[in-house]
Structure formats: C-alpha cells, structure tokens
Amino acid sequence: MFSYARRTGVMVFGLVLAAGLACGRARADETSPAKEAPPLIARPSSTPPATPQDWDFSHCTATLADDPDGARDYAEDWRSHGGGLEAEQCAALAQMELGDVATAATELDRLAHVPDWPAGPPANRRGSRQNVAETPASRLRRASVAQAAARAWQADDSPKQAFDSATYGLMLAPDDPGLKLVYARVAVELGQPQRAIDMLTPLPSAPAARDEALVARAAAWRKLGRIDQGMADINAALHDMPHNGAALLERGILYQRQGQMEQARADWLDVVKQAPDSDEADLARQDLALLETDPEAP
C-alpha cells in the first residue's frame, strides 16, 4: 500500500514599500528687495520623526514574497516607533517567508490571543487589561491571525499545533470558511476524517471556497474508505477548476485506490506537467515512483 505525505503551503503576502518623508520647501531671502536674491542653500530637514500613524500594515506586507528581508526591517523599524501588534504580525510573516516557520507560528499564535486589535492591551492608558472591551472587528482580526498561525504550523509539519490554532480561531469566527478549511485539512492529517467532513458540510457558498472544500472533503472520504463519495467530490471540484494541481493529485490517489492505475498515472503526470516546481508536483513524482515500483498495488 502506498504512503502519501501531504503538506499545505503557506498563505503569505507580498512586498514592503519604503516609507519616505516629504521634501522641505526652499525659502527666498526677504531682507533686501533691492538686491538680487542669493542662491538657495540646502538646509537640514526639520521633519519630525515618524510616528505609528506614518506606517501602514499593507505597506509592510506588500513585498513579503519578493523582499522578506526588507519587510522584516520595515516591521522592526515600525515596531521601534510604536507599531504595536500590526508591526509584530508583519515581522512574524516575514520570518515565515525567510524560512523560520516555527518562530513565525509561535509568534502568530501568541498574537492571536491578544485582545483589542490592532492597538493591543492598554500600556499607557488607565484601567486594567481586564477592562478591555473587544470589538467584533478585533475578534475577526484575531481569527485571521490564528488562521495564519495554523498555516505556519502546517508548514512546520506540526499538525497538532495547527489544529489547536485553527480550533481557537473558530472560537472567534465560527463561520470563517478559511479557518474551516485549515481545520479540516489538519483533521485529515491527524487521522480524524469524520471531523473534517462534519466541518465542511454543508459546503461554503462561495465558488472558490466550495471547490477547495470539495478537495479537502474528498481526501477525508478516502481516509474513511468511501472512495465513491470522494470521487464524486473531486470530480465536482475539477468541473470548476480542471487544471487544479491539488484536485488532480487527489483524483489520482482515488483512481489508484480503485485499481485504475493508468488513470492515476495520467492525473499525476498532468500535475507534474502543469506546475513542475509545485509541492503537488513533488508529491505526484513520489506517487509515480511508487507506481513504477509496484504497479498493481491498490
């Protein structure tokens, strides 16, 4: 019997824009209208230091994928100017892009448990932390951070921690389709496919979320040995996205479980051809190698 490893890629953001300050204006000499004005002389900038209001989370995350070092530097500078939780979140996302996913996951999980986003607990205000009145927007923001933590734990091959982060996020936003999807995928990885099916049923209404949920639920049906139901879900997903690598990879596994080896081979070759550098292509190559070793194995 084949062994199929799975990994979930990490959702991240894109690139940092350098923050800049406006140029000062030159002033003309007003002392003697009869004389020709002297040439302008450059003067030191008197622009005040940057404040948290001069920084922006979207700027910090805009170039994460292309320049994670720059994003980290931006985040650290922002944090030194009082950037607070948003600066810390951006720094953690930069760490993830730089490959330190365990540190990023730990930090994101910590941040998800801090109330009163984005300002954080009152440091210089009167009143105790217990008096913070959290808003619905704050809860949703923390749920999104918990989802990022769960995905980081998945990238670190730490499914138990990923499951805990996703579970916490669902406490904050029970109907969030992204959190439900992460929860279901990790539940399958932890050998709890029925939990995944329960979480994804009924399916999300948005087409893109629905198709991703169908792929995840197909894997859960397969783990339960209900191959026909898994095939029904995966074919429904492929009807909407015929070139999706994750869906083709899963259908190949389902074909293999049905003993349809040529169909399995065709799907896996298609995955490799379409996106040769993807994680799905790496897994498809492993499946193809196992198929060559034992072509008749169920």
ZAFISE-28692 format. One record per residue (C-alpha): residue in three letters; x, y, z; chain. Coordinates in Angstrom, 2 decimals, always signed. Example, Ala and Ser with C-alpha at 12.3 -4.5 7.8 and 13.67 -1.06 7.14 Angstrom:
@residuo:ALA	c1:+12.30	c2:-4.50	c3:+7.80	cadena:A .
@residuo:SER	c1:+13.67	c2:-1.06	c3:+7.14	cadena:A .
//
This chain:
@residuo:MET	c1:+0.00	c2:+0.00	c3:+0.00	cadena:A .
@residuo:PHE	c1:+1.25	c2:+3.44	c3:-0.82	cadena:A .
@residuo:SER	c1:+2.07	c2:+6.09	c3:+1.72	cadena:A .
@residuo:TYR	c1:+1.14	c2:+9.58	c3:+0.67	cadena:A .
@residuo:ALA	c1:+2.67	c2:+12.54	c3:+2.52	cadena:A .
@residuo:ARG	c1:+0.87	c2:+15.86	c3:+2.37	cadena:A .
@residuo:ARG	c1:+1.91	c2:+19.33	c3:+3.01	cadena:A .
@residuo:THR	c1:+0.00	c2:+22.53	c3:+2.90	cadena:A .
@residuo:GLY	c1:+1.63	c2:+25.61	c3:+1.58	cadena:A .
@residuo:VAL	c1:+1.59	c2:+28.66	c3:+3.49	cadena:A .
@residuo:MET	c1:-0.54	c2:+31.73	c3:+2.58	cadena:A .
@residuo:VAL	c1:+1.66	c2:+34.85	c3:+2.61	cadena:A .
@residuo:PHE	c1:+1.67	c2:+38.32	c3:+1.44	cadena:A .
@residuo:GLY	c1:+3.73	c2:+40.44	c3:-0.86	cadena:A .
@residuo:LEU	c1:+6.21	c2:+43.37	c3:-0.61	cadena:A .
@residuo:VAL	c1:+7.37	c2:+46.25	c3:+1.54	cadena:A .
@residuo:LEU	c1:+7.27	c2:+49.79	c3:+0.30	cadena:A .
@residuo:ALA	c1:+9.91	c2:+52.08	c3:+1.76	cadena:A .
@residuo:ALA	c1:+8.36	c2:+54.85	c3:+3.82	cadena:A .
@residuo:GLY	c1:+9.57	c2:+58.31	c3:+2.91	cadena:A .
@residuo:LEU	c1:+9.07	c2:+61.83	c3:+4.14	cadena:A .
@residuo:ALA	c1:+8.18	c2:+64.88	c3:+2.01	cadena:A .
@residuo:CYS	c1:+10.89	c2:+67.33	c3:+0.88	cadena:A .
@residuo:GLY	c1:+11.12	c2:+70.71	c3:+2.56	cadena:A .
@residuo:ARG	c1:+10.42	c2:+73.95	c3:+0.73	cadena:A .
@residuo:ALA	c1:+13.14	c2:+76.46	c3:-0.12	cadena:A .
@residuo:ARG	c1:+12.53	c2:+80.00	c3:+1.08	cadena:A .
@residuo:ALA	c1:+13.59	c2:+83.20	c3:-0.69	cadena:A .
@residuo:ASP	c1:+15.56	c2:+85.90	c3:+1.03	cadena:A .
@residuo:GLU	c1:+13.25	c2:+88.74	c3:+2.08	cadena:A .
@residuo:THR	c1:+15.79	c2:+91.09	c3:+3.68	cadena:A .
@residuo:SER	c1:+16.56	c2:+93.46	c3:+0.76	cadena:A .
@residuo:PRO	c1:+14.26	c2:+93.78	c3:-2.24	cadena:A .
@residuo:ALA	c1:+16.85	c2:+95.95	c3:-3.98	cadena:A .
@residuo:LYS	c1:+19.46	c2:+93.18	c3:-4.06	cadena:A .
@residuo:GLU	c1:+19.43	c2:+90.09	c3:-6.21	cadena:A .
@residuo:ALA	c1:+18.19	c2:+87.09	c3:-4.28	cadena:A .
@residuo:PRO	c1:+21.05	c2:+84.87	c3:-3.15	cadena:A .
@residuo:PRO	c1:+21.25	c2:+81.28	c3:-4.37	cadena:A .
@residuo:LEU	c1:+19.22	c2:+78.73	c3:-2.43	cadena:A .
@residuo:ILE	c1:+21.16	c2:+76.92	c3:+0.27	cadena:A .
@residuo:ALA	c1:+20.24	c2:+73.39	c3:+1.34	cadena:A .
@residuo:ARG	c1:+19.10	c2:+73.25	c3:+4.95	cadena:A .
@residuo:PRO	c1:+18.89	c2:+70.30	c3:+7.32	cadena:A .
@residuo:SER	c1:+15.48	c2:+68.63	c3:+7.36	cadena:A .
@residuo:SER	c1:+13.30	c2:+69.62	c3:+10.26	cadena:A .
@residuo:THR	c1:+10.66	c2:+66.93	c3:+9.56	cadena:A .
@residuo:PRO	c1:+9.59	c2:+65.27	c3:+12.83	cadena:A .
@residuo:PRO	c1:+10.38	c2:+61.59	c3:+13.41	cadena:A .
@residuo:ALA	c1:+7.96	c2:+59.00	c3:+12.03	cadena:A .
@residuo:THR	c1:+5.02	c2:+58.07	c3:+14.22	cadena:A .
@residuo:PRO	c1:+2.88	c2:+54.90	c3:+14.11	cadena:A .
@residuo:GLN	c1:+0.37	c2:+56.83	c3:+12.01	cadena:A .
@residuo:ASP	c1:+3.01	c2:+57.26	c3:+9.29	cadena:A .
@residuo:TRP	c1:+3.34	c2:+53.48	c3:+8.87	cadena:A .
@residuo:ASP	c1:+0.93	c2:+51.03	c3:+7.31	cadena:A .
@residuo:PHE	c1:+0.35	c2:+47.27	c3:+7.56	cadena:A .
@residuo:SER	c1:-0.41	c2:+46.92	c3:+3.86	cadena:A .
@residuo:HIS	c1:+2.91	c2:+48.62	c3:+3.04	cadena:A .
@residuo:CYS	c1:+4.71	c2:+46.28	c3:+5.40	cadena:A .
@residuo:THR	c1:+3.23	c2:+43.16	c3:+3.81	cadena:A .
@residuo:ALA	c1:+3.17	c2:+44.37	c3:+0.21	cadena:A .
@residuo:THR	c1:+6.57	c2:+42.90	c3:-0.72	cadena:A .
@residuo:LEU	c1:+6.85	c2:+39.95	c3:+1.64	cadena:A .
@residuo:ALA	c1:+7.23	c2:+37.38	c3:-1.13	cadena:A .
@residuo:ASP	c1:+9.86	c2:+39.33	c3:-3.11	cadena:A .
@residuo:ASP	c1:+11.78	c2:+41.03	c3:-0.31	cadena:A .
@residuo:PRO	c1:+11.20	c2:+39.34	c3:+3.06	cadena:A .
@residuo:ASP	c1:+14.40	c2:+40.87	c3:+4.48	cadena:A .
@residuo:GLY	c1:+13.12	c2:+44.33	c3:+3.62	cadena:A .
@residuo:ALA	c1:+9.72	c2:+43.52	c3:+5.10	cadena:A .
@residuo:ARG	c1:+11.35	c2:+42.38	c3:+8.33	cadena:A .
@residuo:ASP	c1:+13.46	c2:+45.54	c3:+8.52	cadena:A .
@residuo:TYR	c1:+10.38	c2:+47.69	c3:+7.88	cadena:A .
@residuo:ALA	c1:+8.45	c2:+45.83	c3:+10.58	cadena:A .
@residuo:GLU	c1:+11.26	c2:+46.16	c3:+13.13	cadena:A .
@residuo:ASP	c1:+11.63	c2:+49.88	c3:+12.41	cadena:A .
@residuo:TRP	c1:+7.87	c2:+50.31	c3:+12.66	cadena:A .
@residuo:ARG	c1:+7.81	c2:+48.41	c3:+15.94	cadena:A .
@residuo:SER	c1:+10.54	c2:+50.66	c3:+17.35	cadena:A .
@residuo:HIS	c1:+8.28	c2:+53.62	c3:+16.54	cadena:A .
@residuo:GLY	c1:+5.35	c2:+52.12	c3:+18.44	cadena:A .
@residuo:GLY	c1:+3.83	c2:+49.98	c3:+15.69	cadena:A .
@residuo:GLY	c1:+2.40	c2:+47.52	c3:+18.18	cadena:A .
@residuo:LEU	c1:+0.61	c2:+44.32	c3:+17.20	cadena:A .
@residuo:GLU	c1:+0.40	c2:+45.01	c3:+13.48	cadena:A .
@residuo:ALA	c1:+4.16	c2:+45.55	c3:+13.28	cadena:A .
@residuo:GLU	c1:+4.71	c2:+42.33	c3:+15.23	cadena:A .
@residuo:GLN	c1:+2.39	c2:+40.44	c3:+12.89	cadena:A .
@residuo:CYS	c1:+4.24	c2:+41.72	c3:+9.85	cadena:A .
@residuo:ALA	c1:+7.57	c2:+40.74	c3:+11.40	cadena:A .
@residuo:ALA	c1:+6.26	c2:+37.22	c3:+12.03	cadena:A .
@residuo:LEU	c1:+5.05	c2:+36.89	c3:+8.45	cadena:A .
@residuo:ALA	c1:+8.48	c2:+38.00	c3:+7.25	cadena:A .
@residuo:GLN	c1:+10.08	c2:+35.33	c3:+9.44	cadena:A .
@residuo:MET	c1:+7.84	c2:+32.76	c3:+7.79	cadena:A .
@residuo:GLU	c1:+8.93	c2:+33.86	c3:+4.32	cadena:A .
@residuo:LEU	c1:+12.55	c2:+33.69	c3:+5.44	cadena:A .
@residuo:GLY	c1:+12.05	c2:+30.03	c3:+6.40	cadena:A .
@residuo:ASP	c1:+11.81	c2:+30.31	c3:+10.18	cadena:A .
@residuo:VAL	c1:+8.27	c2:+28.95	c3:+10.24	cadena:A .
@residuo:ALA	c1:+8.38	c2:+27.60	c3:+13.80	cadena:A .
@residuo:THR	c1:+9.25	c2:+31.03	c3:+15.21	cadena:A .
@residuo:ALA	c1:+6.62	c2:+32.65	c3:+12.99	cadena:A .
@residuo:ALA	c1:+3.96	c2:+30.17	c3:+14.06	cadena:A .
@residuo:THR	c1:+4.72	c2:+30.65	c3:+17.75	cadena:A .
@residuo:GLU	c1:+4.58	c2:+34.43	c3:+17.43	cadena:A .
@residuo:LEU	c1:+1.38	c2:+34.45	c3:+15.37	cadena:A .
@residuo:ASP	c1:-0.30	c2:+32.11	c3:+17.83	cadena:A .
@residuo:ARG	c1:+0.67	c2:+34.45	c3:+20.68	cadena:A .
@residuo:LEU	c1:-0.66	c2:+37.47	c3:+18.83	cadena:A .
@residuo:ALA	c1:-3.97	c2:+35.75	c3:+18.09	cadena:A .
@residuo:HIS	c1:-4.61	c2:+35.53	c3:+21.85	cadena:A .
@residuo:VAL	c1:-4.11	c2:+39.28	c3:+22.46	cadena:A .
@residuo:PRO	c1:-7.39	c2:+41.23	c3:+22.68	cadena:A .
@residuo:ASP	c1:-8.21	c2:+44.71	c3:+21.40	cadena:A .
@residuo:TRP	c1:-6.63	c2:+44.54	c3:+17.93	cadena:A .
@residuo:PRO	c1:-4.92	c2:+46.39	c3:+16.40	cadena:A .
@residuo:ALA	c1:-3.96	c2:+48.59	c3:+19.34	cadena:A .
@residuo:GLY	c1:-3.36	c2:+45.79	c3:+21.82	cadena:A .
@residuo:PRO	c1:-3.71	c2:+45.96	c3:+25.62	cadena:A .
@residuo:PRO	c1:-3.56	c2:+49.50	c3:+27.02	cadena:A .
@residuo:ALA	c1:+0.01	c2:+50.30	c3:+28.01	cadena:A .
@residuo:ASN	c1:-0.17	c2:+53.99	c3:+28.76	cadena:A .
@residuo:ARG	c1:-3.88	c2:+54.24	c3:+29.49	cadena:A .
@residuo:ARG	c1:-5.67	c2:+53.99	c3:+32.77	cadena:A .
@residuo:GLY	c1:-7.50	c2:+50.79	c3:+33.53	cadena:A .
@residuo:SER	c1:-6.53	c2:+47.15	c3:+33.66	cadena:A .
@residuo:ARG	c1:-6.27	c2:+44.69	c3:+30.80	cadena:A .
@residuo:GLN	c1:-9.43	c2:+43.02	c3:+32.07	cadena:A .
@residuo:ASN	c1:-11.36	c2:+46.21	c3:+31.25	cadena:A .
@residuo:VAL	c1:-10.61	c2:+45.97	c3:+27.51	cadena:A .
@residuo:ALA	c1:-13.88	c2:+45.77	c3:+25.59	cadena:A .
@residuo:GLU	c1:-13.16	c2:+43.75	c3:+22.47	cadena:A .
@residuo:THR	c1:-14.98	c2:+44.69	c3:+19.29	cadena:A .
@residuo:PRO	c1:-16.33	c2:+42.36	c3:+16.57	cadena:A .
@residuo:ALA	c1:-13.66	c2:+43.72	c3:+14.23	cadena:A .
@residuo:SER	c1:-10.97	c2:+42.82	c3:+16.75	cadena:A .
@residuo:ARG	c1:-12.26	c2:+39.26	c3:+17.04	cadena:A .
@residuo:LEU	c1:-12.25	c2:+38.85	c3:+13.27	cadena:A .
@residuo:ARG	c1:-8.73	c2:+40.22	c3:+13.05	cadena:A .
@residuo:ARG	c1:-7.53	c2:+37.82	c3:+15.73	cadena:A .
@residuo:ALA	c1:-9.24	c2:+34.96	c3:+13.91	cadena:A .
@residuo:SER	c1:-7.29	c2:+35.81	c3:+10.76	cadena:A .
@residuo:VAL	c1:-4.05	c2:+35.81	c3:+12.77	cadena:A .
@residuo:ALA	c1:-4.98	c2:+32.41	c3:+14.24	cadena:A .
@residuo:GLN	c1:-5.50	c2:+31.12	c3:+10.71	cadena:A .
@residuo:ALA	c1:-2.05	c2:+32.39	c3:+9.71	cadena:A .
@residuo:ALA	c1:-0.61	c2:+30.63	c3:+12.77	cadena:A .
@residuo:ALA	c1:-2.32	c2:+27.37	c3:+11.81	cadena:A .
@residuo:ARG	c1:-0.93	c2:+27.55	c3:+8.28	cadena:A .
@residuo:ALA	c1:+2.54	c2:+28.28	c3:+9.65	cadena:A .
@residuo:TRP	c1:+2.31	c2:+25.24	c3:+11.94	cadena:A .
@residuo:GLN	c1:+1.30	c2:+23.16	c3:+8.92	cadena:A .
@residuo:ALA	c1:+4.36	c2:+24.39	c3:+7.04	cadena:A .
@residuo:ASP	c1:+6.43	c2:+23.38	c3:+10.08	cadena:A .
@residuo:ASP	c1:+4.94	c2:+19.84	c3:+9.93	cadena:A .
@residuo:SER	c1:+3.31	c2:+20.40	c3:+13.32	cadena:A .
@residuo:PRO	c1:-0.31	c2:+19.29	c3:+12.75	cadena:A .
@residuo:LYS	c1:-1.28	c2:+19.18	c3:+16.43	cadena:A .
@residuo:GLN	c1:-0.33	c2:+22.81	c3:+16.95	cadena:A .
@residuo:ALA	c1:-2.01	c2:+23.72	c3:+13.65	cadena:A .
@residuo:PHE	c1:-5.20	c2:+22.03	c3:+14.82	cadena:A .
@residuo:ASP	c1:-5.10	c2:+23.95	c3:+18.12	cadena:A .
@residuo:SER	c1:-4.61	c2:+27.29	c3:+16.36	cadena:A .
@residuo:ALA	c1:-7.43	c2:+26.58	c3:+13.90	cadena:A .
@residuo:THR	c1:-9.73	c2:+25.48	c3:+16.73	cadena:A .
@residuo:TYR	c1:-9.02	c2:+28.71	c3:+18.62	cadena:A .
@residuo:GLY	c1:-9.64	c2:+30.76	c3:+15.50	cadena:A .
@residuo:LEU	c1:-13.02	c2:+29.10	c3:+15.02	cadena:A .
@residuo:MET	c1:-13.96	c2:+30.10	c3:+18.56	cadena:A .
@residuo:LEU	c1:-13.51	c2:+33.70	c3:+17.43	cadena:A .
@residuo:ALA	c1:-15.09	c2:+33.33	c3:+13.98	cadena:A .
@residuo:PRO	c1:-17.13	c2:+30.10	c3:+13.81	cadena:A .
@residuo:ASP	c1:-18.30	c2:+30.62	c3:+10.23	cadena:A .
@residuo:ASP	c1:-14.99	c2:+31.59	c3:+8.65	cadena:A .
@residuo:PRO	c1:-14.53	c2:+29.36	c3:+5.56	cadena:A .
@residuo:GLY	c1:-10.75	c2:+29.69	c3:+5.56	cadena:A .
@residuo:LEU	c1:-10.47	c2:+28.50	c3:+9.15	cadena:A .
@residuo:LYS	c1:-12.88	c2:+25.65	c3:+8.46	cadena:A .
@residuo:LEU	c1:-10.71	c2:+24.54	c3:+5.54	cadena:A .
@residuo:VAL	c1:-7.48	c2:+24.60	c3:+7.57	cadena:A .
@residuo:TYR	c1:-9.20	c2:+22.75	c3:+10.42	cadena:A .
@residuo:ALA	c1:-10.49	c2:+20.06	c3:+8.03	cadena:A .
@residuo:ARG	c1:-7.15	c2:+19.53	c3:+6.30	cadena:A .
@residuo:VAL	c1:-5.32	c2:+19.16	c3:+9.60	cadena:A .
@residuo:ALA	c1:-8.02	c2:+16.85	c3:+10.95	cadena:A .
@residuo:VAL	c1:-7.43	c2:+14.53	c3:+7.96	cadena:A .
@residuo:GLU	c1:-3.70	c2:+14.66	c3:+8.62	cadena:A .
@residuo:LEU	c1:-4.29	c2:+13.74	c3:+12.26	cadena:A .
@residuo:GLY	c1:-6.44	c2:+10.75	c3:+11.29	cadena:A .
@residuo:GLN	c1:-9.79	c2:+12.37	c3:+12.16	cadena:A .
@residuo:PRO	c1:-11.52	c2:+12.44	c3:+8.76	cadena:A .
@residuo:GLN	c1:-15.06	c2:+12.48	c3:+10.15	cadena:A .
@residuo:ARG	c1:-14.34	c2:+15.77	c3:+11.90	cadena:A .
@residuo:ALA	c1:-13.21	c2:+17.17	c3:+8.57	cadena:A .
@residuo:ILE	c1:-16.39	c2:+16.04	c3:+6.84	cadena:A .
@residuo:ASP	c1:-18.56	c2:+17.47	c3:+9.60	cadena:A .
@residuo:MET	c1:-16.72	c2:+20.80	c3:+9.42	cadena:A .
@residuo:LEU	c1:-17.08	c2:+21.08	c3:+5.64	cadena:A .
@residuo:THR	c1:-20.71	c2:+20.01	c3:+5.45	cadena:A .
@residuo:PRO	c1:-22.61	c2:+21.94	c3:+4.26	cadena:A .
@residuo:LEU	c1:-20.13	c2:+23.27	c3:+1.74	cadena:A .
@residuo:PRO	c1:-19.33	c2:+27.00	c3:+1.55	cadena:A .
@residuo:SER	c1:-21.49	c2:+29.02	c3:-0.82	cadena:A .
@residuo:ALA	c1:-18.67	c2:+31.00	c3:-2.46	cadena:A .
@residuo:PRO	c1:-17.47	c2:+29.07	c3:-5.55	cadena:A .
@residuo:ALA	c1:-13.72	c2:+29.25	c3:-4.84	cadena:A .
@residuo:ALA	c1:-14.13	c2:+28.24	c3:-1.18	cadena:A .
@residuo:ARG	c1:-16.57	c2:+25.49	c3:-2.20	cadena:A .
@residuo:ASP	c1:-14.08	c2:+23.95	c3:-4.64	cadena:A .
@residuo:GLU	c1:-11.27	c2:+23.93	c3:-2.08	cadena:A .
@residuo:ALA	c1:-13.60	c2:+22.36	c3:+0.46	cadena:A .
@residuo:LEU	c1:-14.58	c2:+19.67	c3:-2.04	cadena:A .
@residuo:VAL	c1:-10.92	c2:+18.68	c3:-2.49	cadena:A .
@residuo:ALA	c1:-10.36	c2:+18.53	c3:+1.28	cadena:A .
@residuo:ARG	c1:-13.56	c2:+16.57	c3:+1.84	cadena:A .
@residuo:ALA	c1:-12.63	c2:+14.11	c3:-0.92	cadena:A .
@residuo:ALA	c1:-9.44	c2:+13.29	c3:+0.99	cadena:A .
@residuo:ALA	c1:-11.50	c2:+12.76	c3:+4.16	cadena:A .
@residuo:TRP	c1:-13.88	c2:+10.38	c3:+2.35	cadena:A .
@residuo:ARG	c1:-10.85	c2:+8.48	c3:+1.06	cadena:A .
@residuo:LYS	c1:-9.45	c2:+8.11	c3:+4.58	cadena:A .
@residuo:LEU	c1:-12.78	c2:+6.56	c3:+5.59	cadena:A .
@residuo:GLY	c1:-12.60	c2:+4.14	c3:+2.65	cadena:A .
@residuo:ARG	c1:-15.59	c2:+5.75	c3:+0.93	cadena:A .
@residuo:ILE	c1:-13.90	c2:+6.12	c3:-2.43	cadena:A .
@residuo:ASP	c1:-17.04	c2:+6.68	c3:-4.49	cadena:A .
@residuo:GLN	c1:-18.06	c2:+9.68	c3:-2.37	cadena:A .
@residuo:GLY	c1:-14.54	c2:+11.04	c3:-2.58	cadena:A .
@residuo:MET	c1:-14.58	c2:+10.66	c3:-6.37	cadena:A .
@residuo:ALA	c1:-17.92	c2:+12.50	c3:-6.56	cadena:A .
@residuo:ASP	c1:-16.49	c2:+15.44	c3:-4.60	cadena:A .
@residuo:ILE	c1:-13.23	c2:+15.60	c3:-6.55	cadena:A .
@residuo:ASN	c1:-14.96	c2:+15.46	c3:-9.92	cadena:A .
@residuo:ALA	c1:-17.27	c2:+18.27	c3:-8.83	cadena:A .
@residuo:ALA	c1:-14.22	c2:+20.35	c3:-7.92	cadena:A .
@residuo:LEU	c1:-12.46	c2:+19.56	c3:-11.20	cadena:A .
@residuo:HIS	c1:-15.56	c2:+20.57	c3:-13.13	cadena:A .
@residuo:ASP	c1:-14.95	c2:+24.14	c3:-11.93	cadena:A .
@residuo:MET	c1:-11.13	c2:+24.07	c3:-11.93	cadena:A .
@residuo:PRO	c1:-9.94	c2:+21.35	c3:-14.36	cadena:A .
@residuo:HIS	c1:-6.25	c2:+22.24	c3:-14.02	cadena:A .
@residuo:ASN	c1:-6.04	c2:+22.44	c3:-10.23	cadena:A .
@residuo:GLY	c1:-2.97	c2:+20.52	c3:-9.08	cadena:A .
@residuo:ALA	c1:-4.28	c2:+19.53	c3:-5.64	cadena:A .
@residuo:ALA	c1:-7.52	c2:+18.21	c3:-7.13	cadena:A .
@residuo:LEU	c1:-5.72	c2:+16.22	c3:-9.85	cadena:A .
@residuo:LEU	c1:-3.30	c2:+14.80	c3:-7.28	cadena:A .
@residuo:GLU	c1:-6.19	c2:+13.65	c3:-5.09	cadena:A .
@residuo:ARG	c1:-8.11	c2:+12.15	c3:-8.02	cadena:A .
@residuo:GLY	c1:-5.00	c2:+10.19	c3:-8.98	cadena:A .
@residuo:ILE	c1:-4.91	c2:+8.71	c3:-5.49	cadena:A .
@residuo:LEU	c1:-8.60	c2:+7.85	c3:-5.69	cadena:A .
@residuo:TYR	c1:-8.09	c2:+6.20	c3:-9.09	cadena:A .
@residuo:GLN	c1:-5.21	c2:+4.22	c3:-7.63	cadena:A .
@residuo:ARG	c1:-7.41	c2:+3.04	c3:-4.76	cadena:A .
@residuo:GLN	c1:-9.96	c2:+1.86	c3:-7.33	cadena:A .
@residuo:GLY	c1:-7.27	c2:-0.09	c3:-9.17	cadena:A .
@residuo:GLN	c1:-7.37	c2:+2.23	c3:-12.20	cadena:A .
@residuo:MET	c1:-3.61	c2:+2.66	c3:-12.49	cadena:A .
@residuo:GLU	c1:-3.44	c2:+4.24	c3:-15.93	cadena:A .
@residuo:GLN	c1:-5.93	c2:+6.93	c3:-14.96	cadena:A .
@residuo:ALA	c1:-3.93	c2:+7.57	c3:-11.79	cadena:A .
@residuo:ARG	c1:-0.73	c2:+7.85	c3:-13.78	cadena:A .
@residuo:ALA	c1:-2.34	c2:+10.27	c3:-16.24	cadena:A .
@residuo:ASP	c1:-3.52	c2:+12.60	c3:-13.47	cadena:A .
@residuo:TRP	c1:-0.15	c2:+12.61	c3:-11.71	cadena:A .
@residuo:LEU	c1:+1.72	c2:+13.25	c3:-14.96	cadena:A .
@residuo:ASP	c1:-0.67	c2:+16.11	c3:-15.62	cadena:A .
@residuo:VAL	c1:+0.18	c2:+17.64	c3:-12.23	cadena:A .
@residuo:VAL	c1:+3.92	c2:+17.46	c3:-12.99	cadena:A .
@residuo:LYS	c1:+3.45	c2:+18.91	c3:-16.47	cadena:A .
@residuo:GLN	c1:+1.31	c2:+21.84	c3:-15.38	cadena:A .
@residuo:ALA	c1:+3.33	c2:+23.01	c3:-12.37	cadena:A .
@residuo:PRO	c1:+6.68	c2:+21.16	c3:-12.22	cadena:A .
@residuo:ASP	c1:+8.02	c2:+23.25	c3:-9.32	cadena:A .
@residuo:SER	c1:+4.95	c2:+22.95	c3:-7.08	cadena:A .
@residuo:ASP	c1:+4.57	c2:+20.90	c3:-3.90	cadena:A .
@residuo:GLU	c1:+1.81	c2:+18.93	c3:-5.65	cadena:A .
@residuo:ALA	c1:+4.24	c2:+18.03	c3:-8.43	cadena:A .
@residuo:ASP	c1:+6.76	c2:+16.73	c3:-5.85	cadena:A .
@residuo:LEU	c1:+4.07	c2:+14.54	c3:-4.32	cadena:A .
@residuo:ALA	c1:+2.93	c2:+13.36	c3:-7.75	cadena:A .
@residuo:ARG	c1:+6.50	c2:+12.34	c3:-8.58	cadena:A .
@residuo:GLN	c1:+6.62	c2:+10.30	c3:-5.37	cadena:A .
@residuo:ASP	c1:+3.35	c2:+8.60	c3:-6.31	cadena:A .
@residuo:LEU	c1:+4.61	c2:+7.88	c3:-9.83	cadena:A .
@residuo:ALA	c1:+7.81	c2:+6.38	c3:-8.44	cadena:A .
@residuo:LEU	c1:+5.80	c2:+4.11	c3:-6.14	cadena:A .
@residuo:LEU	c1:+3.58	c2:+3.15	c3:-9.05	cadena:A .
@residuo:GLU	c1:+6.64	c2:+2.08	c3:-11.04	cadena:A .
@residuo:THR	c1:+7.89	c2:+0.03	c3:-8.11	cadena:A .
@residuo:ASP	c1:+4.61	c2:-1.86	c3:-7.65	cadena:A .
@residuo:PRO	c1:+2.15	c2:-1.15	c3:-10.49	cadena:A .
@residuo:GLU	c1:-0.55	c2:-3.49	c3:-9.15	cadena:A .
@residuo:ALA	c1:-0.66	c2:-2.28	c3:-5.56	cadena:A .
@residuo:PRO	c1:-4.12	c2:-0.99	c3:-4.51	cadena:A .
//
